[in-house]
């Protein structure tokens, strides 16, 4: 297992259906980009409640697909929002963007091997 993705999670979810697996990965990557943008807006606007909600959603979808690195950072952002601790949010958001890049590369490489 990599520090970024536990690929066995998506493989278990797809149960050997390669097309479904590809669809899930592509949908996750698109949705994660959207959530990262929303999180950035919440950080910029010091919206702790919005941050908590967006990070919680991203944390769940990341867990479902095995994006463990994203899940961990999204948890940190969710906690910052829940505790109204917006001072740490910009650093966590920057870390989230970095981890997403690594996650995106991992999944893109994985998809290239499948096709």
Jmol script that loads the backbone (N, CA, C; Angstrom):
load data "model"
ATOM      1  N   UNK A   1       0.852  -1.191   0.000  1.00  0.00           N
ATOM      2  CA  UNK A   1       0.000   0.000   0.000  1.00  0.00           C
ATOM      3  C   UNK A   1       0.887   1.240   0.000  1.00  0.00           C
ATOM      4  N   UNK A   2       0.535   2.175  -0.843  1.00  0.00           N
ATOM      5  CA  UNK A   2       1.284   3.431  -0.834  1.00  0.00           C
ATOM      6  C   UNK A   2       0.762   4.312   0.291  1.00  0.00           C
ATOM      7  N   UNK A   3       1.501   5.354   0.619  1.00  0.00           N
ATOM      8  CA  UNK A   3       1.055   6.305   1.643  1.00  0.00           C
ATOM      9  C   UNK A   3      -0.081   7.170   1.123  1.00  0.00           C
ATOM     10  N   UNK A   4      -0.270   7.181  -0.173  1.00  0.00           N
ATOM     11  CA  UNK A   4      -1.255   8.043  -0.798  1.00  0.00           C
ATOM     12  C   UNK A   4      -2.565   7.288  -1.055  1.00  0.00           C
ATOM     13  N   UNK A   5      -2.463   6.070  -1.591  1.00  0.00           N
ATOM     14  CA  UNK A   5      -3.649   5.308  -1.980  1.00  0.00           C
ATOM     15  C   UNK A   5      -3.502   3.850  -1.553  1.00  0.00           C
ATOM     16  N   UNK A   6      -4.582   3.321  -0.989  1.00  0.00           N
ATOM     17  CA  UNK A   6      -4.700   1.880  -0.737  1.00  0.00           C
ATOM     18  C   UNK A   6      -5.556   1.331  -1.871  1.00  0.00           C
ATOM     19  N   UNK A   7      -4.914   0.875  -2.932  1.00  0.00           N
ATOM     20  CA  UNK A   7      -5.613   0.487  -4.153  1.00  0.00           C
ATOM     21  C   UNK A   7      -6.535  -0.697  -3.931  1.00  0.00           C
ATOM     22  N   UNK A   8      -6.291  -1.481  -2.910  1.00  0.00           N
ATOM     23  CA  UNK A   8      -7.164  -2.630  -2.661  1.00  0.00           C
ATOM     24  C   UNK A   8      -8.588  -2.189  -2.343  1.00  0.00           C
ATOM     25  N   UNK A   9      -8.745  -0.997  -1.819  1.00  0.00           N
ATOM     26  CA  UNK A   9     -10.089  -0.499  -1.483  1.00  0.00           C
ATOM     27  C   UNK A   9     -10.958  -0.357  -2.731  1.00  0.00           C
ATOM     28  N   UNK A  10     -10.448   0.286  -3.765  1.00  0.00           N
ATOM     29  CA  UNK A  10     -11.223   0.458  -4.999  1.00  0.00           C
ATOM     30  C   UNK A  10     -11.386  -0.880  -5.711  1.00  0.00           C
ATOM     31  N   UNK A  11     -10.392  -1.734  -5.620  1.00  0.00           N
ATOM     32  CA  UNK A  11     -10.498  -3.044  -6.253  1.00  0.00           C
ATOM     33  C   UNK A  11     -11.592  -3.885  -5.594  1.00  0.00           C
ATOM     34  N   UNK A  12     -11.703  -3.788  -4.280  1.00  0.00           N
ATOM     35  CA  UNK A  12     -12.768  -4.509  -3.580  1.00  0.00           C
ATOM     36  C   UNK A  12     -14.133  -3.943  -3.950  1.00  0.00           C
ATOM     37  N   UNK A  13     -14.230  -2.629  -4.034  1.00  0.00           N
ATOM     38  CA  UNK A  13     -15.497  -1.973  -4.362  1.00  0.00           C
ATOM     39  C   UNK A  13     -15.955  -2.336  -5.765  1.00  0.00           C
ATOM     40  N   UNK A  14     -15.036  -2.375  -6.706  1.00  0.00           N
ATOM     41  CA  UNK A  14     -15.388  -2.650  -8.100  1.00  0.00           C
ATOM     42  C   UNK A  14     -15.583  -4.139  -8.363  1.00  0.00           C
ATOM     43  N   UNK A  15     -15.115  -4.984  -7.486  1.00  0.00           N
ATOM     44  CA  UNK A  15     -15.283  -6.439  -7.594  1.00  0.00           C
ATOM     45  C   UNK A  15     -14.880  -6.967  -8.973  1.00  0.00           C
ATOM     46  N   UNK A  16     -13.742  -6.456  -9.469  1.00  0.00           N
ATOM     47  CA  UNK A  16     -13.195  -6.951 -10.724  1.00  0.00           C
ATOM     48  C   UNK A  16     -13.773  -6.307 -11.976  1.00  0.00           C
ATOM     49  N   UNK A  17     -14.725  -5.408 -11.837  1.00  0.00           N
ATOM     50  CA  UNK A  17     -15.312  -4.719 -12.990  1.00  0.00           C
ATOM     51  C   UNK A  17     -14.434  -3.514 -13.332  1.00  0.00           C
ATOM     52  N   UNK A  18     -13.568  -3.701 -14.319  1.00  0.00           N
ATOM     53  CA  UNK A  18     -12.572  -2.693 -14.677  1.00  0.00           C
ATOM     54  C   UNK A  18     -13.239  -1.391 -15.134  1.00  0.00           C
ATOM     55  N   UNK A  19     -14.274  -1.479 -15.943  1.00  0.00           N
ATOM     56  CA  UNK A  19     -14.946  -0.267 -16.413  1.00  0.00           C
ATOM     57  C   UNK A  19     -15.533   0.526 -15.256  1.00  0.00           C
ATOM     58  N   UNK A  20     -16.128  -0.186 -14.308  1.00  0.00           N
ATOM     59  CA  UNK A  20     -16.691   0.468 -13.128  1.00  0.00           C
ATOM     60  C   UNK A  20     -15.584   1.118 -12.302  1.00  0.00           C
ATOM     61  N   UNK A  21     -14.468   0.430 -12.171  1.00  0.00           N
ATOM     62  CA  UNK A  21     -13.323   0.957 -11.422  1.00  0.00           C
ATOM     63  C   UNK A  21     -12.808   2.250 -12.070  1.00  0.00           C
ATOM     64  N   UNK A  22     -12.679   2.241 -13.382  1.00  0.00           N
ATOM     65  CA  UNK A  22     -12.217   3.429 -14.102  1.00  0.00           C
ATOM     66  C   UNK A  22     -13.196   4.575 -13.880  1.00  0.00           C
ATOM     67  N   UNK A  23     -14.481   4.285 -13.988  1.00  0.00           N
ATOM     68  CA  UNK A  23     -15.514   5.312 -13.797  1.00  0.00           C
ATOM     69  C   UNK A  23     -15.453   5.895 -12.384  1.00  0.00           C
ATOM     70  N   UNK A  24     -15.289   5.038 -11.375  1.00  0.00           N
ATOM     71  CA  UNK A  24     -15.207   5.513  -9.989  1.00  0.00           C
ATOM     72  C   UNK A  24     -14.000   6.412  -9.770  1.00  0.00           C
ATOM     73  N   UNK A  25     -12.865   6.009 -10.304  1.00  0.00           N
ATOM     74  CA  UNK A  25     -11.642   6.802 -10.135  1.00  0.00           C
ATOM     75  C   UNK A  25     -11.790   8.157 -10.808  1.00  0.00           C
ATOM     76  N   UNK A  26     -12.281   8.170 -12.048  1.00  0.00           N
ATOM     77  CA  UNK A  26     -12.428   9.441 -12.760  1.00  0.00           C
ATOM     78  C   UNK A  26     -13.434  10.352 -12.063  1.00  0.00           C
ATOM     79  N   UNK A  27     -14.532   9.775 -11.567  1.00  0.00           N
ATOM     80  CA  UNK A  27     -15.532  10.561 -10.854  1.00  0.00           C
ATOM     81  C   UNK A  27     -14.948  11.125  -9.553  1.00  0.00           C
ATOM     82  N   UNK A  28     -14.184  10.289  -8.846  1.00  0.00           N
ATOM     83  CA  UNK A  28     -13.567  10.750  -7.609  1.00  0.00           C
ATOM     84  C   UNK A  28     -12.619  11.920  -7.869  1.00  0.00           C
ATOM     85  N   UNK A  29     -11.777  11.803  -8.869  1.00  0.00           N
ATOM     86  CA  UNK A  29     -10.803  12.856  -9.150  1.00  0.00           C
ATOM     87  C   UNK A  29     -11.498  14.174  -9.504  1.00  0.00           C
ATOM     88  N   UNK A  30     -12.559  14.094 -10.300  1.00  0.00           N
ATOM     89  CA  UNK A  30     -13.311  15.308 -10.645  1.00  0.00           C
ATOM     90  C   UNK A  30     -13.973  15.910  -9.403  1.00  0.00           C
ATOM     91  N   UNK A  31     -14.625  15.061  -8.619  1.00  0.00           N
ATOM     92  CA  UNK A  31     -15.296  15.544  -7.405  1.00  0.00           C
ATOM     93  C   UNK A  31     -14.299  16.117  -6.404  1.00  0.00           C
ATOM     94  N   UNK A  32     -13.155  15.459  -6.265  1.00  0.00           N
ATOM     95  CA  UNK A  32     -12.142  15.934  -5.314  1.00  0.00           C
ATOM     96  C   UNK A  32     -11.650  17.321  -5.710  1.00  0.00           C
ATOM     97  N   UNK A  33     -11.451  17.551  -7.013  1.00  0.00           N
ATOM     98  CA  UNK A  33     -11.044  18.882  -7.480  1.00  0.00           C
ATOM     99  C   UNK A  33     -12.080  19.929  -7.062  1.00  0.00           C
ATOM    100  N   UNK A  34     -13.352  19.593  -7.250  1.00  0.00           N
ATOM    101  CA  UNK A  34     -14.423  20.518  -6.866  1.00  0.00           C
ATOM    102  C   UNK A  34     -14.399  20.792  -5.363  1.00  0.00           C
ATOM    103  N   UNK A  35     -14.240  19.749  -4.568  1.00  0.00           N
ATOM    104  CA  UNK A  35     -14.226  19.918  -3.106  1.00  0.00           C
ATOM    105  C   UNK A  35     -13.017  20.725  -2.648  1.00  0.00           C
ATOM    106  N   UNK A  36     -11.889  20.523  -3.292  1.00  0.00           N
ATOM    107  CA  UNK A  36     -10.693  21.288  -2.942  1.00  0.00           C
ATOM    108  C   UNK A  36     -10.940  22.772  -3.220  1.00  0.00           C
ATOM    109  N   UNK A  37     -11.606  23.070  -4.337  1.00  0.00           N
ATOM    110  CA  UNK A  37     -11.953  24.454  -4.639  1.00  0.00           C
ATOM    111  C   UNK A  37     -12.910  25.037  -3.612  1.00  0.00           C
ATOM    112  N   UNK A  38     -13.915  24.258  -3.216  1.00  0.00           N
ATOM    113  CA  UNK A  38     -14.861  24.710  -2.196  1.00  0.00           C
ATOM    114  C   UNK A  38     -14.147  24.942  -0.870  1.00  0.00           C
ATOM    115  N   UNK A  39     -13.279  24.026  -0.512  1.00  0.00           N
ATOM    116  CA  UNK A  39     -12.527  24.156   0.733  1.00  0.00           C
ATOM    117  C   UNK A  39     -11.689  25.423   0.701  1.00  0.00           C
ATOM    118  N   UNK A  40     -11.045  25.692  -0.441  1.00  0.00           N
ATOM    119  CA  UNK A  40     -10.259  26.911  -0.578  1.00  0.00           C
ATOM    120  C   UNK A  40     -11.099  28.156  -0.375  1.00  0.00           C
ATOM    121  N   UNK A  41     -12.313  28.162  -0.922  1.00  0.00           N
ATOM    122  CA  UNK A  41     -13.213  29.309  -0.741  1.00  0.00           C
ATOM    123  C   UNK A  41     -13.609  29.457   0.721  1.00  0.00           C
ATOM    124  N   UNK A  42     -13.885  28.342   1.385  1.00  0.00           N
ATOM    125  CA  UNK A  42     -14.241  28.396   2.811  1.00  0.00           C
ATOM    126  C   UNK A  42     -13.065  28.903   3.649  1.00  0.00           C
ATOM    127  N   UNK A  43     -11.868  28.486   3.296  1.00  0.00           N
ATOM    128  CA  UNK A  43     -10.675  28.955   4.015  1.00  0.00           C
ATOM    129  C   UNK A  43     -10.519  30.461   3.798  1.00  0.00           C
ATOM    130  N   UNK A  44     -10.632  30.895   2.550  1.00  0.00           N
ATOM    131  CA  UNK A  44     -10.482  32.322   2.236  1.00  0.00           C
ATOM    132  C   UNK A  44     -11.523  33.190   2.936  1.00  0.00           C
ATOM    133  N   UNK A  45     -12.731  32.650   3.096  1.00  0.00           N
ATOM    134  CA  UNK A  45     -13.828  33.403   3.708  1.00  0.00           C
ATOM    135  C   UNK A  45     -13.979  33.133   5.205  1.00  0.00           C
ATOM    136  N   UNK A  46     -13.047  32.371   5.770  1.00  0.00           N
ATOM    137  CA  UNK A  46     -13.089  31.998   7.194  1.00  0.00           C
ATOM    138  C   UNK A  46     -14.451  31.409   7.568  1.00  0.00           C
ATOM    139  N   UNK A  47     -14.963  30.534   6.707  1.00  0.00           N
ATOM    140  CA  UNK A  47     -16.248  29.878   6.901  1.00  0.00           C
ATOM    141  C   UNK A  47     -16.009  28.495   7.513  1.00  0.00           C
ATOM    142  N   UNK A  48     -15.956  28.439   8.830  1.00  0.00           N
ATOM    143  CA  UNK A  48     -15.644  27.195   9.532  1.00  0.00           C
ATOM    144  C   UNK A  48     -16.697  26.124   9.286  1.00  0.00           C
ATOM    145  N   UNK A  49     -17.949  26.506   9.290  1.00  0.00           N
ATOM    146  CA  UNK A  49     -19.033  25.544   9.076  1.00  0.00           C
ATOM    147  C   UNK A  49     -18.972  24.934   7.678  1.00  0.00           C
ATOM    148  N   UNK A  50     -18.772  25.771   6.674  1.00  0.00           N
ATOM    149  CA  UNK A  50     -18.637  25.286   5.305  1.00  0.00           C
ATOM    150  C   UNK A  50     -17.412  24.410   5.137  1.00  0.00           C
ATOM    151  N   UNK A  51     -16.322  24.810   5.786  1.00  0.00           N
ATOM    152  CA  UNK A  51     -15.096  24.016   5.749  1.00  0.00           C
ATOM    153  C   UNK A  51     -15.340  22.636   6.327  1.00  0.00           C
ATOM    154  N   UNK A  52     -15.967  22.593   7.467  1.00  0.00           N
ATOM    155  CA  UNK A  52     -16.254  21.309   8.121  1.00  0.00           C
ATOM    156  C   UNK A  52     -17.064  20.406   7.201  1.00  0.00           C
ATOM    157  N   UNK A  53     -18.112  20.954   6.589  1.00  0.00           N
ATOM    158  CA  UNK A  53     -18.998  20.160   5.744  1.00  0.00           C
ATOM    159  C   UNK A  53     -18.281  19.669   4.480  1.00  0.00           C
ATOM    160  N   UNK A  54     -17.582  20.557   3.789  1.00  0.00           N
ATOM    161  CA  UNK A  54     -16.884  20.162   2.562  1.00  0.00           C
ATOM    162  C   UNK A  54     -15.778  19.154   2.844  1.00  0.00           C
ATOM    163  N   UNK A  55     -15.041  19.391   3.917  1.00  0.00           N
ATOM    164  CA  UNK A  55     -13.956  18.463   4.275  1.00  0.00           C
ATOM    165  C   UNK A  55     -14.513  17.104   4.675  1.00  0.00           C
ATOM    166  N   UNK A  56     -15.649  17.095   5.365  1.00  0.00           N
ATOM    167  CA  UNK A  56     -16.278  15.835   5.772  1.00  0.00           C
ATOM    168  C   UNK A  56     -16.676  15.018   4.534  1.00  0.00           C
ATOM    169  N   UNK A  57     -17.270  15.686   3.557  1.00  0.00           N
ATOM    170  CA  UNK A  57     -17.676  15.006   2.325  1.00  0.00           C
ATOM    171  C   UNK A  57     -16.464  14.441   1.597  1.00  0.00           C
ATOM    172  N   UNK A  58     -15.407  15.234   1.485  1.00  0.00           N
ATOM    173  CA  UNK A  58     -14.187  14.777   0.824  1.00  0.00           C
ATOM    174  C   UNK A  58     -13.546  13.631   1.591  1.00  0.00           C
ATOM    175  N   UNK A  59     -13.569  13.708   2.892  1.00  0.00           N
ATOM    176  CA  UNK A  59     -13.007  12.636   3.715  1.00  0.00           C
ATOM    177  C   UNK A  59     -13.721  11.314   3.434  1.00  0.00           C
ATOM    178  N   UNK A  60     -15.035  11.362   3.348  1.00  0.00           N
ATOM    179  CA  UNK A  60     -15.816  10.150   3.102  1.00  0.00           C
ATOM    180  C   UNK A  60     -15.565   9.558   1.729  1.00  0.00           C
ATOM    181  N   UNK A  61     -15.579  10.388   0.706  1.00  0.00           N
ATOM    182  CA  UNK A  61     -15.349   9.867  -0.640  1.00  0.00           C
ATOM    183  C   UNK A  61     -13.921   9.350  -0.786  1.00  0.00           C
ATOM    184  N   UNK A  62     -12.985   9.999  -0.113  1.00  0.00           N
ATOM    185  CA  UNK A  62     -11.592   9.538  -0.154  1.00  0.00           C
ATOM    186  C   UNK A  62     -11.450   8.180   0.527  1.00  0.00           C
ATOM    187  N   UNK A  63     -12.132   8.004   1.632  1.00  0.00           N
ATOM    188  CA  UNK A  63     -12.091   6.717   2.335  1.00  0.00           C
ATOM    189  C   UNK A  63     -12.681   5.613   1.464  1.00  0.00           C
ATOM    190  N   UNK A  64     -13.782   5.922   0.793  1.00  0.00           N
ATOM    191  CA  UNK A  64     -14.459   4.917  -0.028  1.00  0.00           C
ATOM    192  C   UNK A  64     -13.606   4.412  -1.179  1.00  0.00           C
ATOM    193  N   UNK A  65     -12.754   5.280  -1.711  1.00  0.00           N
ATOM    194  CA  UNK A  65     -11.956   4.894  -2.882  1.00  0.00           C
ATOM    195  C   UNK A  65     -10.539   4.463  -2.491  1.00  0.00           C
ATOM    196  N   UNK A  66     -10.180   4.653  -1.227  1.00  0.00           N
ATOM    197  CA  UNK A  66      -8.853   4.252  -0.769  1.00  0.00           C
ATOM    198  C   UNK A  66      -7.805   5.342  -0.853  1.00  0.00           C
ATOM    199  N   UNK A  67      -8.227   6.591  -1.030  1.00  0.00           N
ATOM    200  CA  UNK A  67      -7.286   7.715  -1.087  1.00  0.00           C
ATOM    201  C   UNK A  67      -6.956   8.125   0.349  1.00  0.00           C
ATOM    202  N   UNK A  68      -6.119   7.312   0.999  1.00  0.00           N
ATOM    203  CA  UNK A  68      -5.860   7.463   2.431  1.00  0.00           C
ATOM    204  C   UNK A  68      -5.151   8.768   2.785  1.00  0.00           C
ATOM    205  N   UNK A  69      -4.291   9.242   1.919  1.00  0.00           N
ATOM    206  CA  UNK A  69      -3.617  10.519   2.173  1.00  0.00           C
ATOM    207  C   UNK A  69      -4.615  11.666   2.175  1.00  0.00           C
ATOM    208  N   UNK A  70      -5.517  11.670   1.209  1.00  0.00           N
ATOM    209  CA  UNK A  70      -6.559  12.691   1.137  1.00  0.00           C
ATOM    210  C   UNK A  70      -7.484  12.597   2.347  1.00  0.00           C
ATOM    211  N   UNK A  71      -7.808  11.387   2.711  1.00  0.00           N
ATOM    212  CA  UNK A  71      -8.695  11.169   3.858  1.00  0.00           C
ATOM    213  C   UNK A  71      -8.105  11.785   5.127  1.00  0.00           C
ATOM    214  N   UNK A  72      -6.820  11.592   5.330  1.00  0.00           N
ATOM    215  CA  UNK A  72      -6.165  12.110   6.538  1.00  0.00           C
ATOM    216  C   UNK A  72      -6.157  13.646   6.576  1.00  0.00           C
ATOM    217  N   UNK A  73      -5.822  14.263   5.454  1.00  0.00           N
ATOM    218  CA  UNK A  73      -5.763  15.728   5.434  1.00  0.00           C
ATOM    219  C   UNK A  73      -7.173  16.314   5.503  1.00  0.00           C
ATOM    220  N   UNK A  74      -8.128  15.671   4.844  1.00  0.00           N
ATOM    221  CA  UNK A  74      -9.518  16.139   4.922  1.00  0.00           C
ATOM    222  C   UNK A  74     -10.025  16.059   6.359  1.00  0.00           C
ATOM    223  N   UNK A  75      -9.606  15.031   7.088  1.00  0.00           N
ATOM    224  CA  UNK A  75      -9.977  14.929   8.501  1.00  0.00           C
ATOM    225  C   UNK A  75      -9.420  16.113   9.289  1.00  0.00           C
ATOM    226  N   UNK A  76      -8.169  16.463   9.026  1.00  0.00           N
ATOM    227  CA  UNK A  76      -7.566  17.609   9.715  1.00  0.00           C
ATOM    228  C   UNK A  76      -8.338  18.897   9.413  1.00  0.00           C
ATOM    229  N   UNK A  77      -8.769  19.055   8.168  1.00  0.00           N
ATOM    230  CA  UNK A  77      -9.551  20.237   7.792  1.00  0.00           C
ATOM    231  C   UNK A  77     -10.933  20.208   8.433  1.00  0.00           C
ATOM    232  N   UNK A  78     -11.539  19.043   8.456  1.00  0.00           N
ATOM    233  CA  UNK A  78     -12.847  18.912   9.100  1.00  0.00           C
ATOM    234  C   UNK A  78     -12.762  19.291  10.573  1.00  0.00           C
ATOM    235  N   UNK A  79     -11.722  18.799  11.226  1.00  0.00           N
ATOM    236  CA  UNK A  79     -11.524  19.107  12.648  1.00  0.00           C
ATOM    237  C   UNK A  79     -11.289  20.607  12.854  1.00  0.00           C
ATOM    238  N   UNK A  80     -10.510  21.220  11.978  1.00  0.00           N
ATOM    239  CA  UNK A  80     -10.271  22.674  12.076  1.00  0.00           C
ATOM    240  C   UNK A  80     -11.583  23.428  11.975  1.00  0.00           C
ATOM    241  N   UNK A  81     -12.438  23.011  11.043  1.00  0.00           N
ATOM    242  CA  UNK A  81     -13.736  23.653  10.912  1.00  0.00           C
ATOM    243  C   UNK A  81     -14.614  23.422  12.122  1.00  0.00           C
ATOM    244  N   UNK A  82     -14.621  22.205  12.624  1.00  0.00           N
ATOM    245  CA  UNK A  82     -15.447  21.871  13.790  1.00  0.00           C
ATOM    246  C   UNK A  82     -15.014  22.648  15.021  1.00  0.00           C
ATOM    247  N   UNK A  83     -13.714  22.869  15.137  1.00  0.00           N
ATOM    248  CA  UNK A  83     -13.164  23.587  16.300  1.00  0.00           C
ATOM    249  C   UNK A  83     -13.066  25.088  16.042  1.00  0.00           C
ATOM    250  N   UNK A  84     -13.531  25.531  14.876  1.00  0.00           N
ATOM    251  CA  UNK A  84     -13.444  26.935  14.484  1.00  0.00           C
ATOM    252  C   UNK A  84     -12.002  27.449  14.597  1.00  0.00           C
ATOM    253  N   UNK A  85     -11.072  26.602  14.199  1.00  0.00           N
ATOM    254  CA  UNK A  85      -9.647  26.924  14.250  1.00  0.00           C
ATOM    255  C   UNK A  85      -9.166  27.222  12.834  1.00  0.00           C
ATOM    256  N   UNK A  86      -9.559  28.367  12.327  1.00  0.00           N
ATOM    257  CA  UNK A  86      -9.246  28.707  10.947  1.00  0.00           C
ATOM    258  C   UNK A  86      -7.783  29.107  10.747  1.00  0.00           C
ATOM    259  N   UNK A  87      -7.041  29.298  11.823  1.00  0.00           N
ATOM    260  CA  UNK A  87      -5.638  29.682  11.689  1.00  0.00           C
ATOM    261  C   UNK A  87      -4.795  28.567  11.066  1.00  0.00           C
ATOM    262  N   UNK A  88      -5.199  27.308  11.247  1.00  0.00           N
ATOM    263  CA  UNK A  88      -4.444  26.183  10.684  1.00  0.00           C
ATOM    264  C   UNK A  88      -4.964  25.784   9.306  1.00  0.00           C
ATOM    265  N   UNK A  89      -6.131  26.288   8.936  1.00  0.00           N
ATOM    266  CA  UNK A  89      -6.781  25.858   7.700  1.00  0.00           C
ATOM    267  C   UNK A  89      -5.960  26.132   6.434  1.00  0.00           C
ATOM    268  N   UNK A  90      -5.319  27.297   6.293  1.00  0.00           N
ATOM    269  CA  UNK A  90      -4.545  27.516   5.060  1.00  0.00           C
ATOM    270  C   UNK A  90      -3.423  26.488   4.865  1.00  0.00           C
ATOM    271  N   UNK A  91      -2.715  26.150   5.937  1.00  0.00           N
ATOM    272  CA  UNK A  91      -1.648  25.150   5.820  1.00  0.00           C
ATOM    273  C   UNK A  91      -2.212  23.784   5.450  1.00  0.00           C
ATOM    274  N   UNK A  92      -3.327  23.416   6.078  1.00  0.00           N
ATOM    275  CA  UNK A  92      -3.958  22.131   5.748  1.00  0.00           C
ATOM    276  C   UNK A  92      -4.459  22.121   4.306  1.00  0.00           C
ATOM    277  N   UNK A  93      -4.992  23.243   3.854  1.00  0.00           N
ATOM    278  CA  UNK A  93      -5.477  23.319   2.472  1.00  0.00           C
ATOM    279  C   UNK A  93      -4.322  23.176   1.485  1.00  0.00           C
ATOM    280  N   UNK A  94      -3.209  23.817   1.774  1.00  0.00           N
ATOM    281  CA  UNK A  94      -2.028  23.663   0.913  1.00  0.00           C
ATOM    282  C   UNK A  94      -1.554  22.221   0.887  1.00  0.00           C
ATOM    283  N   UNK A  95      -1.562  21.588   2.048  1.00  0.00           N
ATOM    284  CA  UNK A  95      -1.168  20.176   2.131  1.00  0.00           C
ATOM    285  C   UNK A  95      -2.147  19.315   1.338  1.00  0.00           C
ATOM    286  N   UNK A  96      -3.434  19.628   1.421  1.00  0.00           N
ATOM    287  CA  UNK A  96      -4.446  18.882   0.680  1.00  0.00           C
ATOM    288  C   UNK A  96      -4.174  18.947  -0.821  1.00  0.00           C
ATOM    289  N   UNK A  97      -3.828  20.121  -1.313  1.00  0.00           N
ATOM    290  CA  UNK A  97      -3.536  20.271  -2.737  1.00  0.00           C
ATOM    291  C   UNK A  97      -2.315  19.437  -3.133  1.00  0.00           C
ATOM    292  N   UNK A  98      -1.304  19.398  -2.271  1.00  0.00           N
ATOM    293  CA  UNK A  98      -0.112  18.596  -2.546  1.00  0.00           C
ATOM    294  C   UNK A  98      -0.451  17.111  -2.576  1.00  0.00           C
ATOM    295  N   UNK A  99      -1.223  16.673  -1.599  1.00  0.00           N
ATOM    296  CA  UNK A  99      -1.589  15.258  -1.523  1.00  0.00           C
ATOM    297  C   UNK A  99      -2.488  14.889  -2.702  1.00  0.00           C
ATOM    298  N   UNK A 100      -3.353  15.814  -3.097  1.00  0.00           N
ATOM    299  CA  UNK A 100      -4.195  15.531  -4.261  1.00  0.00           C
ATOM    300  C   UNK A 100      -3.347  15.326  -5.504  1.00  0.00           C
ATOM    301  N   UNK A 101      -2.336  16.135  -5.698  1.00  0.00           N
ATOM    302  CA  UNK A 101      -1.470  15.966  -6.869  1.00  0.00           C
ATOM    303  C   UNK A 101      -0.849  14.573  -6.883  1.00  0.00           C
ATOM    304  N   UNK A 102      -0.371  14.119  -5.736  1.00  0.00           N
ATOM    305  CA  UNK A 102       0.215  12.776  -5.647  1.00  0.00           C
ATOM    306  C   UNK A 102      -0.846  11.702  -5.884  1.00  0.00           C
ATOM    307  N   UNK A 103      -2.048  11.932  -5.371  1.00  0.00           N
ATOM    308  CA  UNK A 103      -3.145  10.983  -5.556  1.00  0.00           C
ATOM    309  C   UNK A 103      -3.541  10.916  -7.024  1.00  0.00           C
ATOM    310  N   UNK A 104      -3.624  12.069  -7.660  1.00  0.00           N
ATOM    311  CA  UNK A 104      -3.972  12.146  -9.076  1.00  0.00           C
ATOM    312  C   UNK A 104      -2.944  11.392  -9.919  1.00  0.00           C
ATOM    313  N   UNK A 105      -1.674  11.614  -9.640  1.00  0.00           N
ATOM    314  CA  UNK A 105      -0.607  10.923 -10.376  1.00  0.00           C
ATOM    315  C   UNK A 105      -0.723   9.414 -10.156  1.00  0.00           C
ATOM    316  N   UNK A 106      -0.933   9.001  -8.913  1.00  0.00           N
ATOM    317  CA  UNK A 106      -1.059   7.574  -8.613  1.00  0.00           C
ATOM    318  C   UNK A 106      -2.193   6.960  -9.433  1.00  0.00           C
ATOM    319  N   UNK A 107      -3.382   7.583  -9.375  1.00  0.00           N
ATOM    320  CA  UNK A 107      -4.529   7.030 -10.084  1.00  0.00           C
ATOM    321  C   UNK A 107      -4.352   7.096 -11.595  1.00  0.00           C
ATOM    322  N   UNK A 108      -3.756   8.166 -12.118  1.00  0.00           N
ATOM    323  CA  UNK A 108      -3.529   8.261 -13.568  1.00  0.00           C
ATOM    324  C   UNK A 108      -2.575   7.161 -14.030  1.00  0.00           C
ATOM    325  N   UNK A 109      -1.527   6.910 -13.264  1.00  0.00           N
ATOM    326  CA  UNK A 109      -0.601   5.824 -13.592  1.00  0.00           C
ATOM    327  C   UNK A 109      -1.309   4.470 -13.531  1.00  0.00           C
ATOM    328  N   UNK A 110      -2.119   4.302 -12.509  1.00  0.00           N
ATOM    329  CA  UNK A 110      -2.874   3.063 -12.334  1.00  0.00           C
ATOM    330  C   UNK A 110      -3.821   2.849 -13.520  1.00  0.00           C
ATOM    331  N   UNK A 111      -4.531   3.901 -13.926  1.00  0.00           N
ATOM    332  CA  UNK A 111      -5.442   3.802 -15.053  1.00  0.00           C
ATOM    333  C   UNK A 111      -4.687   3.489 -16.345  1.00  0.00           C
ATOM    334  N   UNK A 112      -3.515   4.068 -16.513  1.00  0.00           N
ATOM    335  CA  UNK A 112      -2.708   3.808 -17.714  1.00  0.00           C
ATOM    336  C   UNK A 112      -2.282   2.344 -17.778  1.00  0.00           C
ATOM    337  N   UNK A 113      -2.015   1.749 -16.642  1.00  0.00           N
ATOM    338  CA  UNK A 113      -1.648   0.328 -16.608  1.00  0.00           C
ATOM    339  C   UNK A 113      -2.835  -0.564 -16.949  1.00  0.00           C
ATOM    340  N   UNK A 114      -4.025  -0.103 -16.649  1.00  0.00           N
ATOM    341  CA  UNK A 114      -5.225  -0.912 -16.869  1.00  0.00           C
ATOM    342  C   UNK A 114      -5.659  -0.914 -18.332  1.00  0.00           C
ATOM    343  N   UNK A 115      -5.304   0.137 -19.048  1.00  0.00           N
ATOM    344  CA  UNK A 115      -5.799   0.246 -20.429  1.00  0.00           C
ATOM    345  C   UNK A 115      -4.747  -0.088 -21.449  1.00  0.00           C
TER     346      UNK A 115
END
end "model"
wireframe off; spacefill off
backbone 0.3
color backbone group
